[in-house]
Amino acid sequence: MTTLTANLYLALGYPYGPILVSVAVALFTAVQVARRRSVLAWAAAGYVAYLLAATLDGRAEHAPDAVHMALVAGWLAVVLAVAEVARISRANAERQAEAEEEERQRLRGERRPGLAQELHDVLARHISLIPRHAPRRSHG
């Protein structure tokens, strides 16, 4: 939707500029949360729509030439690549955190029987030291 809005904005002759940042943010976010194939399809469709918008823009200084279109395609590829690297890094960090937590849980599970046995031994020793027939005190 952001790409469509930006392309419509440009096709209506409004100036280039910060509107393109919204497209970069939208694509970056989409790569983080959506299926990559659908994001790539939307990015390609957005690029084609951009070509159409640039063609419809009547201003001569922004006529779509090969260099300009290559720069836009390169910009789009960089945004998608950076987003993918960030997604992979985040996924790796999450997997690492999960593995560390599983290891902590495993270690806790391994220590519990040993601690229980040690507690049992200490209590048994102390209980065995309590005299069985303690002398009774007289009250009186």
N, CA and C of each residue as an Amber inpcrd file, in Angstrom:
protein
   420
   0.8250000  -1.1910000   0.0000000   0.0000000   0.0000000   0.0000000
   0.8720000   1.2590000   0.0000000   1.9520000   1.2030000   0.7580000
   2.8490000   2.3600000   0.8050000   3.4580000   2.6270000  -0.5610000
   3.8600000   1.5550000  -1.2390000   4.4640000   1.6990000  -2.5660000
   3.4580000   2.2890000  -3.5470000   2.2350000   1.8090000  -3.4880000
   1.1850000   2.3340000  -4.3570000   0.9590000   3.8180000  -4.0910000
   0.8800000   4.1780000  -2.8320000   0.6610000   5.5830000  -2.4600000
   1.8180000   6.4620000  -2.9330000   3.0550000   5.9930000  -2.7230000
   4.2220000   6.7710000  -3.1530000   4.2400000   6.9330000  -4.6670000
   3.9040000   5.8540000  -5.3840000   3.8900000   5.9390000  -6.8430000
   2.8040000   6.8930000  -7.3350000   1.6540000   6.8600000  -6.7020000
   0.5830000   7.7870000  -7.0660000   1.0210000   9.2270000  -6.7920000
   1.6560000   9.4480000  -5.6680000   2.1870000  10.7560000  -5.2850000
   3.1310000  11.2740000  -6.3690000   4.0510000  10.3930000  -6.8130000
   5.0200000  10.8060000  -7.8370000   4.3550000  11.0030000  -9.1930000
   3.3920000  10.1560000  -9.5340000   2.6990000  10.2700000 -10.8220000
   1.9130000  11.5710000 -10.9170000   1.4720000  12.0760000  -9.7610000
   0.7300000  13.3370000  -9.7550000   1.6490000  14.5530000  -9.8390000
   2.9550000  14.3080000  -9.9030000   3.8940000  15.4010000 -10.1170000
   4.4640000  16.0130000  -8.8520000   4.2060000  15.4360000  -7.7160000
   4.7730000  15.9750000  -6.4760000   6.2700000  15.6890000  -6.4450000
   7.0210000  16.4470000  -5.6680000   8.4880000  16.3030000  -5.6790000
   8.9710000  14.9970000  -5.0510000  10.0870000  14.5390000  -5.5870000
  10.7670000  13.3670000  -5.0130000  11.3370000  13.7850000  -3.6620000
  11.5710000  12.8290000  -2.8210000  12.1690000  13.1670000  -1.5260000
  11.7750000  12.1860000  -0.4520000  11.3920000  12.7150000   0.7040000
  11.1130000  11.8600000   1.8610000  10.0320000  10.8100000   1.6360000
   9.1830000  10.9950000   0.6400000   8.1560000   9.9920000   0.3680000
   8.7960000   8.6340000   0.0950000   9.9980000   8.6380000  -0.4600000
  10.6850000   7.3850000  -0.7810000  11.1910000   6.6740000   0.4740000
  11.3980000   7.4320000   1.5470000  11.8020000   6.8190000   2.8220000
  10.6770000   5.9210000   3.3360000   9.4380000   6.3430000   3.1360000
   8.3090000   5.5200000   3.5900000   8.2940000   4.1770000   2.8710000
   8.6870000   4.1660000   1.6010000   8.7500000   2.9150000   0.8410000
   9.8550000   2.0240000   1.4080000  11.0080000   2.6180000   1.7110000
  12.1220000   1.8430000   2.2740000  11.7290000   1.2410000   3.6160000
  11.0820000   2.0190000   4.4620000  10.6550000   1.5210000   5.7770000
   9.6120000   0.4150000   5.6080000   8.6870000   0.6000000   4.7080000
   7.6450000  -0.4070000   4.4870000   8.2450000  -1.7140000   3.9760000
   9.1660000  -1.6170000   3.0340000   9.7980000  -2.8330000   2.5080000
  10.6390000  -3.5280000   3.5760000  11.3880000  -2.7560000   4.3430000
  12.2080000  -3.3300000   5.4140000  11.3280000  -4.0630000   6.4180000
  10.2570000  -3.4240000   6.8340000   9.3330000  -4.0270000   7.7940000
   8.6750000  -5.2730000   7.2060000   8.2890000  -5.2050000   5.9600000
   7.6370000  -6.3540000   5.3220000   8.5740000  -7.5520000   5.2710000
   9.8450000  -7.3300000   4.9960000  10.7990000  -8.4440000   4.9680000
  10.9100000  -9.0710000   6.3480000  10.7920000  -8.2720000   7.3880000
  10.9110000  -8.7830000   8.7520000   9.7200000  -9.6440000   9.1570000
   8.5370000  -9.3340000   8.6640000   7.3260000  -9.9980000   9.1600000
   6.5810000 -10.8550000   8.1370000   6.9100000 -10.7270000   6.8670000
   6.1210000 -11.4240000   5.8440000   6.9660000 -12.4750000   5.1300000
   6.3310000 -13.1740000   4.2320000   7.0320000 -14.1380000   3.3830000
   7.8870000 -13.3760000   2.3750000   9.0970000 -13.8460000   2.2090000
  10.0200000 -13.1340000   1.3260000   9.5350000 -13.1060000  -0.1150000
   8.9670000 -14.1980000  -0.5780000   8.5150000 -14.2250000  -1.9800000
   7.4310000 -13.1890000  -2.2330000   6.5080000 -13.0550000  -1.2950000
   5.4480000 -12.0660000  -1.4930000   6.0130000 -10.6510000  -1.4350000
   6.9990000 -10.4240000  -0.5640000   7.6230000  -9.0930000  -0.4970000
   8.3660000  -8.8030000  -1.7930000   9.0820000  -9.7890000  -2.2980000
   9.7930000  -9.5870000  -3.5620000   8.8190000  -9.3150000  -4.7060000
   7.6930000 -10.0180000  -4.7020000   6.6790000  -9.7860000  -5.7410000
   6.1180000  -8.3690000  -5.6350000   5.8350000  -7.9320000  -4.3990000
   5.3280000  -6.5730000  -4.1960000   6.3810000  -5.5320000  -4.5820000
   7.6420000  -5.8070000  -4.2610000   8.7080000  -4.8700000  -4.6160000
   8.8350000  -4.7590000  -6.1370000   8.7720000  -5.9030000  -6.8190000
   8.8410000  -5.8820000  -8.2860000   7.6480000  -5.1370000  -8.8780000
   6.4680000  -5.4030000  -8.3400000   5.2780000  -4.6900000  -8.8160000
   5.3980000  -3.1920000  -8.5400000   5.9380000  -2.8660000  -7.3790000
   6.1460000  -1.4510000  -7.0420000   7.1350000  -0.7920000  -7.9760000
   8.1670000  -1.5270000  -8.3670000   9.1560000  -0.9850000  -9.3030000
   8.5180000  -0.7260000 -10.6680000   7.7210000  -1.6780000 -11.1260000
   7.0260000  -1.4970000 -12.4040000   6.0640000  -0.3050000 -12.3060000
   5.3750000  -0.2010000 -11.1750000   4.4760000   0.9370000 -10.9780000
   5.2630000   2.2440000 -10.9470000   6.4750000   2.1860000 -10.3790000
   7.3160000   3.3830000 -10.3710000   7.6970000   3.7890000 -11.7940000
   8.0370000   2.7920000 -12.6090000   8.3470000   3.1030000 -14.0120000
   7.1700000   3.8010000 -14.6820000   5.9790000   3.2980000 -14.4090000
   4.7680000   3.9000000 -14.9640000   4.5720000   5.3060000 -14.4060000
   4.7500000   5.4680000 -13.0870000   4.5760000   6.7860000 -12.4640000
   5.5910000   7.7760000 -13.0230000   6.8450000   7.3360000 -13.1870000
   7.8750000   8.2320000 -13.7240000   7.5600000   8.6150000 -15.1690000
   6.9690000   7.6900000 -15.9100000   6.5940000   7.9770000 -17.2940000
   5.4350000   8.9770000 -17.3410000   4.4820000   8.8250000 -16.4190000
   3.3330000   9.7220000 -16.3990000   3.6800000  11.1090000 -15.8720000
   4.7650000  11.2070000 -15.1050000   5.1920000  12.4960000 -14.5570000
   5.6350000  13.3750000 -15.7170000   4.9820000  14.4880000 -15.8980000
   5.2470000  15.3640000 -17.0290000   6.5000000  16.2000000 -16.8950000
   7.1660000  16.1630000 -15.7680000   8.3490000  17.0120000 -15.5930000
   9.5370000  16.4220000 -16.3530000  10.2030000  17.2470000 -17.1190000
  11.2990000  16.7920000 -17.9710000  12.5200000  16.3570000 -17.1620000
  12.7540000  16.9980000 -16.0100000  13.9620000  16.6720000 -15.2410000
  13.9030000  15.2780000 -14.6170000  12.7360000  14.6570000 -14.5970000
  12.5970000  13.3290000 -13.9990000  12.1700000  12.2820000 -15.0290000
  12.4910000  12.5400000 -16.2880000  12.1580000  11.5510000 -17.3160000
  12.9190000  10.2640000 -17.0280000  12.2420000   9.1190000 -17.1400000
  12.8850000   7.8480000 -16.7960000  13.9150000   7.4160000 -17.8460000
  15.1870000   7.6540000 -17.5580000  16.2300000   7.1480000 -18.4380000
  16.8260000   5.8860000 -17.8170000  17.6820000   5.2070000 -18.5360000
  18.2280000   3.9120000 -18.0970000  19.0410000   4.0460000 -16.8130000
  19.8230000   5.1090000 -16.6900000  20.6570000   5.2960000 -15.4900000
  19.7720000   5.5170000 -14.2650000  18.7810000   6.3460000 -14.4140000
  17.8690000   6.6300000 -13.3010000  17.1400000   5.3580000 -12.8620000
  16.6530000   4.6060000 -13.8160000  15.9310000   3.3760000 -13.4790000
  16.8630000   2.3440000 -12.8270000  18.1250000   2.2980000 -13.2850000
  19.1030000   1.3840000 -12.6720000  19.3970000   1.8110000 -11.2400000
  19.4900000   3.1010000 -11.0050000  19.7280000   3.6010000  -9.6390000
  18.5610000   3.2590000  -8.7190000  17.3530000   3.4070000  -9.2290000
  16.1730000   3.0700000  -8.4220000  16.1530000   1.5690000  -8.1300000
  16.4650000   0.7580000  -9.1290000  16.5090000  -0.6990000  -8.9330000
  17.6060000  -1.0610000  -7.9310000  18.7540000  -0.3930000  -8.0270000
  19.8380000  -0.6330000  -7.0760000  19.4480000  -0.2430000  -5.6610000
  18.7940000   0.8890000  -5.5130000  18.3210000   1.3540000  -4.2060000
  17.3460000   0.3360000  -3.6250000  16.4570000  -0.1460000  -4.4580000
  15.4800000  -1.1440000  -4.0280000  16.1840000  -2.4310000  -3.5940000
  17.1780000  -2.8610000  -4.3680000  17.9160000  -4.0840000  -4.0310000
  18.6830000  -3.9280000  -2.7170000  19.2600000  -2.7610000  -2.4920000
  19.9990000  -2.5220000  -1.2380000  19.0530000  -2.5730000  -0.0390000
  17.9120000  -1.9390000  -0.1520000  16.9400000  -1.9640000   0.9520000
  16.5190000  -3.3980000   1.2540000  16.2080000  -4.1560000   0.2150000
  15.7930000  -5.5520000   0.4180000  16.9310000  -6.4010000   0.9960000
  18.1540000  -6.1720000   0.5440000  19.3000000  -6.9460000   1.0480000
  19.5720000  -6.6240000   2.5170000  19.5580000  -5.3550000   2.8700000
  19.7850000  -4.9600000   4.2700000  18.6810000  -5.5310000   5.1550000
  17.4570000  -5.4830000   4.6800000  16.3430000  -6.0450000   5.4500000
  16.5080000  -7.5450000   5.6460000  16.9580000  -8.2370000   4.6210000
  17.1610000  -9.6860000   4.7230000  18.2940000 -10.0210000   5.6870000
  19.3690000  -9.2690000   5.6330000  20.4790000  -9.4860000   6.5710000
  20.0020000  -9.2510000   8.0040000  19.2320000  -8.2110000   8.2100000
  18.7000000  -7.9340000   9.5560000  17.7690000  -9.0560000  10.0120000
  16.9390000  -9.5710000   9.1090000  16.0250000 -10.6660000   9.4570000
  16.8020000 -11.9150000   9.8420000  17.8190000 -12.2440000   9.0600000
  18.6290000 -13.4250000   9.3450000  19.3700000 -13.2590000  10.6730000
  19.9240000 -12.0880000  10.8990000  20.6330000 -11.8360000  12.1610000
  19.7020000 -11.9780000  13.3550000  18.5090000 -11.4180000  13.2420000
  17.5430000 -11.5190000  14.3380000  17.1390000 -12.9740000  14.5630000
  16.9030000 -13.7090000  13.4900000  16.5230000 -15.1220000  13.6230000
  17.6400000 -15.9280000  14.2610000  18.8930000 -15.6660000  13.8690000
  20.0250000 -16.3660000  14.4730000  20.1490000 -16.0340000  15.9590000
  19.9540000 -14.7780000  16.3110000  20.0260000 -14.3770000  17.7200000
  18.9200000 -15.0550000  18.5220000  17.7270000 -15.1550000  17.9560000
  16.6220000 -15.8270000  18.6490000  16.9120000 -17.3090000  18.8370000
  17.4440000 -17.9550000  17.7990000  17.8060000 -19.3790000  17.9100000
  18.8910000 -19.5820000  18.9590000  19.8650000 -18.6810000  18.9820000
  20.9510000 -18.7790000  19.9640000  20.3940000 -18.6180000  21.3800000
  19.5040000 -17.6730000  21.5760000  18.9070000 -17.4620000  22.9000000
  18.0920000 -18.6820000  23.3270000  17.3550000 -19.2650000  22.3860000
  16.5820000 -20.4730000  22.7020000  17.4950000 -21.6330000  23.0670000
  18.5990000 -21.7880000  22.3340000  19.5440000 -22.8700000  22.6200000
  20.1860000 -22.6810000  23.9920000  20.5200000 -21.4430000  24.3220000
  21.1090000 -21.1670000  25.6340000  20.1100000 -21.4560000  26.7460000
  18.8620000 -21.1010000  26.5440000  17.8380000 -21.3680000  27.5550000
  17.6210000 -22.8680000  27.7230000  17.5920000 -23.5970000  26.6130000
  17.4510000 -25.0520000  26.6970000  18.6270000 -25.6720000  27.4450000
  19.8240000 -25.1560000  27.2150000  21.0100000 -25.6630000  27.9140000
  20.9150000 -25.3770000  29.4140000  20.4600000 -24.1700000  29.7720000
  20.2730000 -23.8420000  31.1980000  19.2450000 -24.7680000  31.8360000
  18.1570000 -25.0310000  31.1340000  17.1320000 -25.9320000  31.6570000
  17.6820000 -27.3450000  31.8160000  18.4620000 -27.7930000  30.8490000
  19.0520000 -29.1260000  30.9260000  19.9990000 -29.2360000  32.1180000
  20.8320000 -28.2160000  32.3170000  21.7620000 -28.2310000  33.4470000
  21.0170000 -28.2290000  34.7830000  19.9460000 -27.4350000  34.8590000
  19.1360000 -27.4230000  36.0900000  18.5530000 -28.8040000  36.3470000
  18.0630000 -29.4360000  35.2840000  17.4790000 -30.7670000  35.4070000
  18.5010000 -31.7980000  35.8520000  19.7330000 -31.6580000  35.3740000
  20.7830000 -32.5900000  35.7730000  21.2120000 -32.3750000  37.2180000
  21.1760000 -31.1550000  37.7050000  21.6170000 -30.8510000  39.0710000
  20.5860000 -31.2330000  40.1170000  19.3290000 -31.2430000  39.7640000
  18.2730000 -31.5000000  40.7470000  18.4180000 -32.8390000  41.4710000
  18.6050000 -33.9470000  40.7810000  18.7440000 -35.2200000  41.5120000
  19.9350000 -35.2090000  42.4780000  21.0490000 -34.6220000  42.0860000
  22.2200000 -34.5450000  42.9570000  21.9440000 -33.7070000  44.1920000
  21.2600000 -32.5710000  43.9950000  20.9130000 -31.7150000  45.1390000
  19.9280000 -32.4170000  46.0580000  18.9810000 -33.1200000  45.4760000
  18.0040000 -33.8430000  46.2980000  18.6940000 -34.9250000  47.1150000
  19.6350000 -35.6340000  46.5050000  20.3610000 -36.6790000  47.2280000
  21.2060000 -36.0740000  48.3470000  21.8470000 -34.9600000  48.0590000
  22.6670000 -34.2930000  49.0790000  21.8070000 -33.8090000  50.2330000
  20.6650000 -33.2160000  49.9370000  19.7500000 -32.7710000  50.9880000
  19.2660000 -33.9610000  51.8160000  18.9460000 -35.0330000  51.1570000
  18.5020000 -36.2380000  51.8520000  19.5900000 -36.7300000  52.8070000
  20.8350000 -36.7810000  52.3420000  21.9350000 -37.2570000  53.1720000
  22.1540000 -36.3580000  54.3850000  22.1230000 -35.0510000  54.1990000
  22.3220000 -34.1140000  55.3190000  21.2020000 -34.2590000  56.3330000
  19.9680000 -34.3100000  55.8670000  18.8410000 -34.4540000  56.7910000
  18.8980000 -35.7850000  57.5250000  19.2330000 -36.8480000  56.8280000
  19.3110000 -38.1600000  57.4670000  20.3840000 -38.1510000  58.5510000
  21.5080000 -37.5160000  58.2770000  22.5790000 -37.4630000  59.2720000
  22.1330000 -36.6870000  60.5000000  21.5170000 -35.5390000  60.2990000
  21.0840000 -34.7340000  61.4380000  19.9720000 -35.4150000  62.2290000
  19.0810000 -36.0590000  61.5390000  18.0020000 -36.7670000  62.2400000
  18.5760000 -37.9220000  63.0460000  19.6060000 -38.5590000  62.5100000
  20.2050000 -39.6910000  63.2460000  20.9220000 -39.2160000  64.5070000
  21.2980000 -37.9560000  64.5890000  21.9750000 -37.4320000  65.7700000
  21.0060000 -37.0410000  66.8850000  19.7400000 -36.9130000  66.5530000
  18.7440000 -36.5800000  67.5830000  18.5690000 -37.8100000  68.4610000
  18.7260000 -37.6230000  69.8020000  18.5550000 -38.7810000  70.6830000
  17.1340000 -39.3080000  70.5830000  17.0320000 -40.6200000  70.5960000
  15.7260000 -41.2460000  70.4430000  14.8700000 -41.0650000  71.6870000
  15.4540000 -41.1520000  72.8320000  14.7010000 -40.9880000  74.0670000
  15.3040000 -39.8390000  74.8470000  14.8680000 -38.6760000  74.5240000
  15.3800000 -37.5080000  75.2360000  14.8530000 -37.5310000  76.6600000
  15.7040000 -37.1510000  77.6490000  15.2280000 -37.1230000  79.0310000
  14.1100000 -36.1300000  79.2160000  13.1870000 -36.5020000  79.9840000
  12.0460000 -35.6270000  80.2290000  12.3840000 -34.6680000  81.3780000
  11.9570000 -33.5250000  81.2810000  12.1710000 -32.5280000  82.3310000
  10.9720000 -32.5830000  83.2780000  11.2910000 -32.4330000  84.4680000
  10.2050000 -32.4130000  85.4450000   9.7390000 -30.9960000  85.6910000
   8.4830000 -30.8700000  85.8920000   7.9090000 -29.5250000  86.0500000
   7.4840000 -29.3850000  87.5150000   8.2190000 -28.9180000  88.2520000
   7.6650000 -28.7800000  89.5190000   8.3240000 -28.4340000  90.6720000
